[in-house]
């Protein structure tokens, strides 16, 4: 297997043997909903705060200003997971 394919190996080989493989619509919905649940939180800000607490001697820059992406749009995106 070529090196570039190895990143996908985990999900590629597990999916066909999973009980969920028979319900693609459920998998597509579940992936989108979990993505929205995870990234509706301030993930980058939380990570930055954790790093600042763990490494108070390091001067870390502020995050750029957040844009106006509505993360819930991935629920209806046909190409969210490929």
N, C-alpha and C positions, 0 to 999 in steps of 0.2 A: 504494500500500500504506500502511496506517495505521502510525503510528510504533510502536504497541504490538506489532505483528507482526514488526518488523524484527529483534528479538533472535533469533527462531527461523529467520530466513531462511537462514543459513548451512547448518545441518543439514537444513532442509526441502528446499532445492533440490539439495543434493548427494546426498542419500539415493537418490532415484529413479534417478539415473544411475550409482550405485555398483555394482560387481560384487557387493557384499554384499546388495543390495536383494532378491535372490531368496531369501535365507535369513534370515527374520525371527527364527526361534528362535536362530540363531547370534548375530545382532546383540544380541538381548536378553540372552543369556548373557554375551557378551563385555563389554557395558556394565556389567553387574552385577559381574563378576569384576574388571574394571579399577578400578571404584569402590572395591571392598573392598581391593584391593591398595594403592591410593593412600591411602585414609583409615585403613588399619590402622597407618600410621606416625603419629607425633605431629606432624601438619601445622601446627597452630597454634603449638605450642611451638617448632618449628623456625623458623617465620616470626618469632616474637617474638625468638628468639635472634639471628637474622640482623639484625633491625631494631636490636636493642640494640648489636650489634657495629658496624653501619653508622652509628648515631647515638648515641654514648655520652653526649652532652650532653642527650639527651631522657629524661625520667623516664617510663618506660612502666609501666603497672600489670601486676600478675601476672594470669595467666589464671584464670578461675573453676575451681573443682574439677570434674573430669570426672565425668560420670554413669556409668551402667552399661549404655549401649546396646551391644548386640552387633551390630557393623557387618556381620557375616556374614549377618544376617537379610535384607539386601537381595537376596541370592541367590534367595530364594524369594518375594520380594514381587511380586505381580502388577502393581502400579502404580508400579514404580520409575521407568520412563522412559516419558514420554508425548509 
